[in-house]
């Protein structure tokens, strides 16, 4: 499958603003590990090959252990994630799949127990951003690995 169109080139202002949102999320109090896990899980759920490829490589560059990368898809059963990481993954899944009845109080309360209000707001923006990127990647069939050189991802050694 080949890429349908080069959306960053065709819509540079919105692309720049989305990139600024992603940069702001990366500069938040959440830290690379938590953001990487959320971006990987959301990309798995949405089936965005480009984003999943990119964020696995970024996580590896940030020092993430390979086994944890393999366990993101099974985070509920895996003993490798902290309570806060589990809460972040639950929040990411809930906001990505948005139940018809909305976010339940039980989910909100369990996630809120692990995050300050400010951190929960930042986490929500992280989930929003990766969902938006996934939609563009899927719509325009962004090719996995095609931006590795641009973002320095070849250093992850996962070619």
PANUMAR-942078 format. One record per residue (C-alpha): residue number from 1; chain; x, y, z. Coordinates in steps of 0.5 Angstrom, whole numbers, plus 500, padded with zeros to 3 digits. Layout:
<pts>
PT  resi  chain    X    Y    Z
PT   NUM      A    X    Y    Z
...
</pts>
This chain:
<pts>
PT  resi  chain    X    Y    Z
PT     1      A  500  500  500
PT     2      A  503  507  498
PT     3      A  501  514  502
PT     4      A  495  517  499
PT     5      A  498  524  500
PT     6      A  503  528  504
PT     7      A  498  532  508
PT     8      A  504  536  512
PT     9      A  506  539  506
PT    10      A  499  540  503
PT    11      A  496  543  510
PT    12      A  502  546  513
PT    13      A  499  551  518
PT    14      A  495  545  522
PT    15      A  500  540  521
PT    16      A  505  545  525
PT    17      A  499  547  530
PT    18      A  499  539  531
PT    19      A  506  538  532
PT    20      A  506  544  537
PT    21      A  501  540  541
PT    22      A  505  534  541
PT    23      A  511  538  543
PT    24      A  507  541  549
PT    25      A  505  534  551
PT    26      A  512  532  551
PT    27      A  514  538  555
PT    28      A  508  536  560
PT    29      A  509  533  567
PT    30      A  507  526  565
PT    31      A  514  524  563
PT    32      A  517  520  556
PT    33      A  515  513  559
PT    34      A  508  515  561
PT    35      A  507  518  554
PT    36      A  510  513  550
PT    37      A  506  507  553
PT    38      A  499  511  552
PT    39      A  501  513  544
PT    40      A  503  506  543
PT    41      A  496  503  546
PT    42      A  492  508  543
PT    43      A  496  507  536
PT    44      A  494  499  537
PT    45      A  487  500  538
PT    46      A  486  505  532
PT    47      A  490  500  528
PT    48      A  495  506  526
PT    49      A  501  502  523
PT    50      A  505  509  522
PT    51      A  504  511  529
PT    52      A  505  505  532
PT    53      A  512  504  529
PT    54      A  514  511  531
PT    55      A  512  511  538
PT    56      A  515  504  539
PT    57      A  522  506  536
PT    58      A  521  513  541
PT    59      A  520  509  547
PT    60      A  526  504  545
PT    61      A  530  511  544
PT    62      A  527  513  551
PT    63      A  530  507  554
PT    64      A  524  503  555
PT    65      A  525  495  556
PT    66      A  523  491  550
PT    67      A  519  486  554
PT    68      A  514  492  557
PT    69      A  513  494  549
PT    70      A  511  487  548
PT    71      A  506  487  554
PT    72      A  503  494  552
PT    73      A  497  490  549
PT    74      A  496  486  555
PT    75      A  497  491  560
PT    76      A  491  488  564
PT    77      A  494  482  565
PT    78      A  502  484  565
PT    79      A  505  485  572
PT    80      A  510  490  569
PT    81      A  506  496  569
PT    82      A  505  501  575
PT    83      A  499  503  578
PT    84      A  499  510  575
PT    85      A  501  507  568
PT    86      A  495  502  569
PT    87      A  491  508  570
PT    88      A  494  512  564
PT    89      A  493  506  560
PT    90      A  485  505  562
PT    91      A  484  513  561
PT    92      A  487  512  554
PT    93      A  483  506  552
PT    94      A  477  509  555
PT    95      A  477  516  551
PT    96      A  479  512  545
PT    97      A  473  507  545
PT    98      A  469  512  548
PT    99      A  463  508  551
PT   100      A  456  510  549
PT   101      A  454  512  556
PT   102      A  461  516  557
PT   103      A  466  516  562
PT   104      A  464  512  568
PT   105      A  465  515  575
PT   106      A  468  508  577
PT   107      A  473  509  571
PT   108      A  474  517  573
PT   109      A  475  516  580
PT   110      A  480  510  579
PT   111      A  484  514  574
PT   112      A  484  521  578
PT   113      A  487  517  584
PT   114      A  493  516  581
PT   115      A  494  523  578
PT   116      A  493  530  580
PT   117      A  488  534  576
PT   118      A  493  538  572
PT   119      A  496  531  570
PT   120      A  490  528  568
PT   121      A  488  534  564
PT   122      A  495  533  561
PT   123      A  494  526  560
PT   124      A  487  527  556
PT   125      A  491  532  552
PT   126      A  496  526  550
PT   127      A  490  522  549
PT   128      A  487  527  544
PT   129      A  493  528  540
PT   130      A  495  521  539
PT   131      A  488  520  537
PT   132      A  488  526  532
PT   133      A  495  523  529
PT   134      A  492  516  528
PT   135      A  486  519  524
PT   136      A  491  522  519
PT   137      A  496  517  519
PT   138      A  490  512  517
PT   139      A  486  516  512
PT   140      A  492  518  508
PT   141      A  496  511  509
PT   142      A  502  514  512
PT   143      A  508  509  511
PT   144      A  511  506  517
PT   145      A  518  508  518
PT   146      A  518  513  512
PT   147      A  520  519  517
PT   148      A  525  515  521
PT   149      A  531  519  518
PT   150      A  527  526  519
PT   151      A  526  524  527
PT   152      A  532  520  528
PT   153      A  528  514  529
PT   154      A  533  509  526
PT   155      A  538  510  532
PT   156      A  533  505  535
PT   157      A  536  499  531
PT   158      A  529  497  530
PT   159      A  529  497  522
</pts>
